[in-house]
C-alpha cells in the first residue's frame, strides 16, 4: 500500500467526525479514484455502499468497484460479482456475476463455493 493511500485512510479515520474534515477526506479519496488509483476507487465504492461521507448510492458504488476491478483489485472484483448477482447498482446479470466472482477467487484462492454453485 503506498504512502498516499495510507495518508488518505488516516484522513478518513481522524477527520470523519467533523464536517470539514469529512469533506476534505472524501474529496481527497475521490480525486485519487478519478486519477485511476484502484485502491481509492474500491474505498470510494465502499463509502457509497455505506453512506460514509457521501449519500448511499449503489450505482456510484458499482461504478467505482468496477473501475477498480478492471485494474485487477480482487476485493473490488468480489463486490462487482455480488452486485451483479443481486442486481444492486446495476442490472442483475448472473453470467457477469460468475465471471467477476471467479476472477476474484482466482487471485485470492478463496472461493465461495455455495454462491458460485448457485450461479451455475
trRosetta pair geometry for C-beta under 8 A, 3 or more apart (Angstrom, degrees):
i j d omega theta_ij theta_ji phi_ij phi_ji
1 5 5.3 -107 -177 79 94 127
1 6 5.9 110 127 -56 113 91
1 39 6.8 116 -130 -123 88 166
2 5 5.3 93 62 11 75 99
2 6 7.2 -138 104 -4 39 91
3 6 5.4 -54 -146 38 37 115
3 7 6.2 40 155 -22 68 104
4 7 5.8 -55 -153 35 28 111
4 8 6.5 28 150 -19 63 105
4 32 6.8 157 143 -112 119 134
4 37 7.6 -116 104 -115 128 152
5 8 5.5 -51 -147 36 36 113
5 9 6.3 35 154 -17 67 103
5 32 7.3 146 -90 174 73 161
5 37 7.0 180 -78 174 104 136
5 39 5.0 3 -121 99 148 141
5 40 6.5 -136 -110 -58 95 84
5 43 8.0 156 -154 -15 102 147
6 9 5.9 -55 -149 38 30 109
6 10 6.4 38 149 -24 63 105
7 10 5.4 -51 -151 33 33 118
7 11 6.6 39 150 -22 64 100
8 11 5.6 -48 -153 30 35 114
8 12 6.7 36 150 -19 64 101
8 25 7.0 121 -168 -156 68 77
8 28 5.3 -166 -121 123 96 117
8 29 5.4 122 -177 -81 128 78
8 32 6.3 -63 -76 -4 158 152
8 40 6.6 -3 104 -104 170 103
8 43 7.7 127 119 90 125 162
9 12 5.5 -49 -151 33 37 114
9 13 6.4 33 153 -16 68 106
9 43 7.5 -117 -86 -130 89 155
10 13 5.9 -59 -147 39 30 107
10 14 5.9 12 163 -6 68 116
11 14 6.3 -65 -135 46 23 99
11 15 5.4 -25 -175 24 64 121
11 21 7.2 -163 -175 -177 79 87
11 24 6.6 -113 -174 110 127 97
11 25 4.0 174 130 -106 104 94
11 28 5.9 41 73 49 164 151
12 15 7.2 -69 -116 53 11 82
12 16 5.5 31 179 -56 56 113
12 25 4.5 141 -82 179 56 140
12 29 7.1 42 -65 -48 117 133
12 52 7.9 45 -162 147 116 125
12 53 7.5 -90 -133 -34 93 148
13 16 6.7 -34 -129 -1 10 114
14 21 7.0 -108 108 -177 76 140
15 18 6.4 -68 -168 47 69 87
15 20 7.6 -82 -175 95 116 66
15 21 2.4 -138 -175 172 106 121
15 22 6.2 -159 129 -53 86 43
15 24 6.3 -35 129 61 157 111
15 25 5.3 168 73 -37 115 120
16 21 6.7 -94 -42 111 19 106
16 22 5.1 72 -140 -99 46 89
16 25 6.4 -56 -74 42 73 158
16 52 7.2 -25 -146 -176 133 99
16 53 6.6 -90 -132 -66 94 109
17 21 7.1 11 52 67 57 133
17 22 7.5 178 30 -55 15 105
18 21 4.7 73 65 18 91 108
18 22 6.6 -164 85 -13 40 92
19 22 5.7 -58 -143 37 26 113
19 23 6.3 26 159 -19 63 107
20 23 5.9 -57 -150 35 29 110
20 24 6.3 28 153 -18 64 108
21 24 5.6 -55 -147 37 32 113
21 25 6.2 31 156 -18 67 106
22 25 5.9 -56 -147 36 28 109
22 26 6.3 27 156 -17 64 108
22 53 5.0 -163 179 -115 98 97
23 26 5.9 -56 -145 38 29 110
23 27 6.2 27 157 -17 64 109
23 53 7.5 173 -82 -160 35 100
24 27 6.0 -58 -147 38 27 109
24 28 6.3 28 155 -21 63 108
25 28 5.8 -56 -149 35 30 112
25 29 6.5 25 156 -14 65 107
25 53 6.6 -102 84 -117 103 156
26 29 5.9 -59 -150 39 30 108
26 30 6.1 32 153 -20 66 108
26 47 7.1 159 -121 174 93 159
26 53 4.1 -174 -73 153 122 130
26 54 6.2 147 -145 -50 136 93
27 30 5.5 -52 -142 37 32 113
27 31 6.2 36 157 -23 64 105
28 31 5.8 -52 -149 32 28 112
28 32 6.7 25 154 -14 61 105
29 32 5.8 -56 -150 38 33 109
29 33 6.2 35 151 -21 66 107
29 40 5.3 -177 -162 -157 69 98
29 43 5.9 -104 -156 101 128 118
29 44 5.3 165 141 -77 110 93
29 47 7.2 107 107 -16 153 152
30 33 5.6 -56 -147 37 31 113
30 34 6.1 30 155 -18 66 107
30 44 6.2 110 -91 -117 57 136
31 34 5.8 -54 -146 38 29 110
31 35 6.3 22 154 -14 63 110
32 35 5.6 -62 -148 42 31 108
32 37 4.2 -29 163 30 93 142
32 40 3.6 -175 105 -83 112 172
33 36 7.9 106 175 -20 29 10
33 37 6.1 -80 -86 58 34 87
33 40 4.3 -135 -64 122 69 101
33 41 4.4 125 -140 -84 92 60
33 43 7.7 -135 -73 60 113 84
33 44 4.5 -20 -66 -6 156 150
33 64 6.1 -19 -167 -137 138 116
33 67 7.4 90 -177 92 92 144
35 40 8.0 32 52 61 87 148
36 41 7.8 -24 -163 -43 24 124
36 71 7.6 133 -177 -83 82 146
37 40 3.9 52 93 19 116 114
37 41 6.4 172 89 -18 59 84
38 41 5.5 -51 -145 34 32 116
38 42 6.4 32 156 -18 64 103
38 67 7.7 -158 -117 124 65 78
38 68 4.5 114 -162 -141 74 76
38 71 4.0 -133 -89 85 127 141
38 72 7.1 -24 -139 56 164 71
38 73 4.6 178 164 -47 118 121
38 76 7.1 -117 -178 -2 93 149
39 42 5.8 -53 -150 36 31 110
39 43 6.3 29 152 -16 65 109
39 68 7.5 115 -66 -134 16 121
39 73 7.1 166 -79 -109 49 133
40 43 5.6 -56 -144 41 33 112
40 44 6.0 36 156 -22 67 106
41 44 5.8 -52 -145 35 27 111
41 45 6.5 32 153 -21 61 105
41 64 4.8 -167 -174 -173 76 86
41 65 7.5 163 142 -83 93 20
41 67 4.8 -118 -162 91 146 110
41 68 3.8 -179 96 -62 116 98
41 71 7.6 111 41 20 146 133
41 73 7.5 -177 74 3 107 156
41 76 7.0 22 105 -101 101 150
42 45 5.7 -53 -152 33 31 115
42 46 6.7 31 151 -18 63 103
42 64 7.2 178 -82 141 21 96
42 65 6.5 65 -120 -115 63 60
42 68 4.2 140 -57 -162 82 171
42 73 5.3 -135 -58 151 133 157
42 75 5.8 75 -161 88 145 111
42 76 4.4 -110 -101 -67 105 107
42 79 7.8 137 -145 25 89 140
43 46 5.7 -53 -152 35 34 111
43 47 6.6 39 148 -23 64 102
44 47 5.4 -50 -153 31 36 116
44 48 6.7 35 150 -18 65 101
44 64 4.8 -116 90 -164 103 160
45 48 5.7 -54 -153 35 34 110
45 49 6.5 37 149 -21 65 103
45 60 7.6 -167 -118 127 61 69
45 61 4.6 94 -165 -157 75 62
45 62 7.5 124 -143 -41 114 12
45 63 7.6 -167 -102 68 99 58
45 64 3.7 -162 -67 89 91 109
45 65 4.2 126 -157 -53 163 76
45 68 6.8 -109 -7 7 136 132
45 76 6.9 100 37 -123 154 96
45 79 6.8 133 129 111 137 154
46 49 5.4 -48 -148 32 37 115
46 50 6.2 12 160 0 68 111
46 52 7.6 -2 121 30 78 127
46 61 7.5 95 -68 -139 18 104
46 79 8.0 -115 -77 -97 79 164
47 50 6.3 -70 -143 50 27 94
47 51 7.7 -126 169 53 57 2
47 52 4.5 -100 -140 66 75 95
47 53 5.7 -36 -165 51 125 102
47 54 5.5 78 137 24 107 114
48 51 7.6 32 -163 -71 26 40
48 54 5.7 -37 -92 91 64 133
48 56 6.7 103 175 -147 54 39
48 57 4.9 -64 -163 60 107 80
48 58 7.2 158 138 -87 105 24
48 60 4.5 -144 -136 93 155 104
48 61 3.8 -159 93 -68 116 82
48 64 6.7 134 10 25 136 132
49 56 7.1 11 180 -140 17 85
49 58 6.9 61 -107 -105 64 68
49 61 4.6 96 -58 -125 77 149
50 56 7.3 -123 108 -100 12 92
51 54 6.7 -129 -145 82 42 58
51 55 6.2 -17 -129 -163 90 27
51 56 4.0 -41 -68 -56 102 84
54 57 6.9 -67 138 13 112 110
54 60 7.7 -101 143 99 143 151
57 60 4.0 38 108 20 118 114
57 61 6.4 162 93 -19 62 84
57 89 8.0 86 143 -114 56 106
58 61 5.1 -48 -142 36 38 118
58 62 6.2 42 156 -21 67 100
58 83 7.4 169 -177 -139 102 118
58 88 5.0 -99 -171 168 140 84
58 89 3.4 -132 145 -69 86 93
59 62 5.8 -50 -149 35 30 110
59 63 6.4 36 149 -23 62 105
59 89 4.8 176 -82 -152 33 78
59 90 7.4 124 -120 -59 65 60
60 63 5.4 -49 -148 33 35 118
60 64 6.4 24 159 -11 67 106
60 89 7.6 -101 35 -142 35 121
61 64 6.3 -64 -150 42 27 101
61 65 6.1 26 156 -17 66 110
61 79 7.9 -99 157 157 101 130
61 83 7.4 -178 109 -98 104 147
61 89 5.4 -109 65 -94 92 157
62 65 5.8 -56 -142 40 29 110
62 66 6.1 29 159 -21 65 109
62 80 7.2 99 -151 -120 73 69
62 83 5.1 -178 -104 152 100 157
62 88 7.1 174 -64 110 116 69
62 89 3.2 168 -26 126 122 128
62 90 4.8 172 -169 -32 161 105
63 66 6.1 -64 -154 35 22 108
63 67 6.6 23 152 -20 62 105
63 89 7.7 -122 -16 170 67 121
64 67 5.5 -46 -144 32 37 113
64 68 6.4 33 156 -14 65 105
65 68 5.9 -62 -153 42 31 109
65 69 5.9 34 151 -24 68 110
65 76 4.7 176 -162 -157 67 86
65 79 4.6 -108 -145 97 142 118
65 80 5.0 179 130 -65 112 80
65 83 6.7 128 69 1 153 144
66 69 5.4 -51 -139 37 32 115
66 70 6.3 37 159 -24 64 103
66 76 7.5 -167 -62 164 14 110
66 80 5.3 107 -88 -111 67 125
67 70 6.1 -55 -153 31 26 112
67 71 7.2 17 150 -11 58 107
67 76 8.0 -79 70 -177 52 150
68 71 5.9 -65 -160 38 36 108
68 73 4.2 -33 158 35 95 143
68 75 8.0 -32 130 77 132 82
68 76 3.5 -164 99 -90 112 168
69 72 7.7 108 -178 -25 34 8
69 73 5.9 -87 -87 60 36 85
69 76 4.1 -141 -61 119 72 102
69 77 4.3 127 -138 -80 101 60
69 79 7.7 -140 -64 59 120 83
69 80 4.6 -26 -45 -16 164 144
69 100 6.3 -7 -170 -143 147 115
69 103 7.6 89 -174 97 102 139
71 76 8.0 37 49 59 87 149
72 77 7.8 -23 -164 -43 25 124
72 107 7.5 139 -177 -96 82 149
73 76 3.9 53 93 18 115 115
73 77 6.5 174 91 -18 58 84
74 77 5.4 -51 -146 34 33 116
74 78 6.5 39 153 -23 64 101
74 103 7.8 -156 -122 126 66 78
74 104 4.8 113 -167 -144 73 72
74 107 4.1 -138 -93 88 123 138
74 108 5.0 134 171 -44 149 105
75 78 5.6 -50 -155 30 33 115
75 79 6.7 26 151 -12 64 105
75 104 7.4 105 -78 -139 14 118
76 79 5.7 -56 -148 40 35 108
76 80 6.2 40 152 -23 68 103
77 80 5.7 -50 -146 33 31 113
77 81 6.5 34 153 -19 62 105
77 100 5.0 -163 -174 -173 74 84
77 101 7.6 163 142 -86 87 22
77 103 4.8 -112 -169 96 142 108
77 104 3.8 180 100 -69 110 92
77 107 7.3 105 43 19 149 134
78 81 5.8 -58 -157 35 29 113
78 82 6.5 27 150 -17 64 106
78 100 7.4 -178 -83 142 15 95
78 101 6.6 63 -128 -118 55 61
78 104 4.0 132 -63 -154 74 165
78 108 7.9 1 -58 4 124 146
79 82 5.4 -51 -145 37 37 112
79 83 6.1 34 156 -19 68 106
80 83 5.9 -57 -146 39 29 108
80 84 6.3 30 154 -18 64 105
80 96 7.9 -84 147 151 99 101
80 100 4.3 -114 94 -168 104 158
81 84 5.9 -54 -146 37 29 109
81 85 6.2 28 155 -20 64 110
81 96 7.7 -158 -114 132 57 66
81 97 4.9 92 -164 -163 66 58
81 98 7.3 116 -144 -53 108 8
81 99 7.5 -162 -102 71 96 54
81 100 3.6 -160 -65 91 85 101
81 101 3.5 138 -170 -54 159 76
81 102 7.9 150 -104 5 142 54
81 103 7.8 -178 -56 41 122 92
81 104 6.3 -108 -4 4 136 130
82 85 5.6 -58 -147 37 30 113
82 86 6.2 5 162 1 66 111
82 88 7.6 -17 126 40 80 122
82 97 7.4 97 -71 -144 12 99
82 101 7.5 103 -48 -82 60 103
83 86 6.2 -64 -138 50 29 95
83 87 7.8 -128 169 47 56 3
83 88 4.6 -99 -141 69 76 90
83 89 5.2 -31 -166 48 129 110
83 90 5.8 77 139 27 107 109
84 87 7.6 23 -173 -72 27 40
84 90 6.2 -32 -94 85 61 128
84 92 6.9 104 175 -149 51 39
84 93 4.8 -60 -166 61 103 86
84 94 7.4 161 138 -85 99 20
84 96 4.5 -129 -150 97 155 100
84 97 3.8 -160 97 -73 108 77
84 100 6.4 126 13 25 137 132
85 92 7.3 10 173 -146 16 83
85 94 6.6 64 -116 -111 65 62
85 97 3.7 110 -63 -143 78 146
85 101 7.5 39 -43 -43 129 130
85 115 7.2 -15 -136 -173 169 109
85 119 6.8 -77 -115 -91 113 119
86 92 7.0 -107 119 -106 17 95
87 90 6.9 -125 -151 84 44 58
87 91 6.3 -25 -135 -174 89 28
87 92 3.2 -40 -72 -60 106 90
87 93 7.9 119 -90 -6 73 58
90 93 7.2 -53 129 7 112 110
92 97 8.0 -13 -167 -40 64 128
93 96 4.1 28 113 28 120 112
93 97 6.2 161 92 -23 63 85
94 97 5.1 -49 -141 34 35 119
94 98 6.3 37 159 -20 66 101
94 119 5.4 176 -170 -152 100 90
95 98 6.0 -54 -154 34 27 109
95 99 6.5 31 148 -21 62 108
96 99 5.3 -50 -145 35 37 118
96 100 6.2 27 161 -13 69 106
97 100 6.4 -64 -149 40 25 101
97 101 6.2 20 158 -14 64 113
97 119 6.0 -145 98 -126 113 139
98 101 5.9 -60 -142 41 27 108
98 102 6.0 28 160 -21 65 111
98 116 6.6 96 -132 -138 84 77
98 119 4.6 171 -78 137 102 141
98 120 7.2 103 -114 -69 141 71
99 102 6.0 -64 -153 36 22 110
99 103 6.5 23 153 -20 62 107
100 103 5.5 -47 -145 33 35 114
100 104 6.4 36 156 -18 64 104
101 104 5.8 -54 -151 37 31 112
101 105 6.2 31 152 -19 65 109
101 111 7.9 92 155 -144 94 78
101 112 7.0 -75 -168 45 124 103
101 115 6.6 -137 -153 115 157 121
101 116 6.0 -166 116 -84 135 93
101 119 7.4 149 39 2 146 162
102 105 5.6 -56 -144 39 31 112
102 106 6.3 37 155 -26 65 103
102 116 7.1 99 -73 -120 81 127
103 106 5.9 -52 -150 29 28 113
103 107 7.0 21 154 -13 60 106
104 107 6.1 -65 -160 36 32 107
104 108 6.2 -6 161 8 70 116
105 108 6.3 -73 -134 52 28 90
105 109 7.3 72 177 -106 62 9
105 110 6.3 -118 -130 81 70 45
105 111 3.8 53 -145 -94 132 89
105 112 7.6 -125 -85 14 121 63
105 116 7.6 -17 -31 -59 159 141
106 109 7.9 17 -170 -69 19 48
111 116 6.5 -20 175 -9 104 142
112 115 4.0 27 116 21 118 117
112 116 6.3 140 87 -14 69 88
113 116 5.8 -60 -142 44 32 106
113 117 5.7 38 158 -26 69 110
114 117 5.6 -53 -142 35 27 114
114 118 6.4 26 157 -19 61 106
115 118 5.9 -58 -151 35 29 109
115 119 6.7 25 151 -20 62 109
116 119 5.6 -59 -152 34 36 113
116 120 6.8 31 154 -23 67 105
117 120 6.2 -59 -152 28 32 107
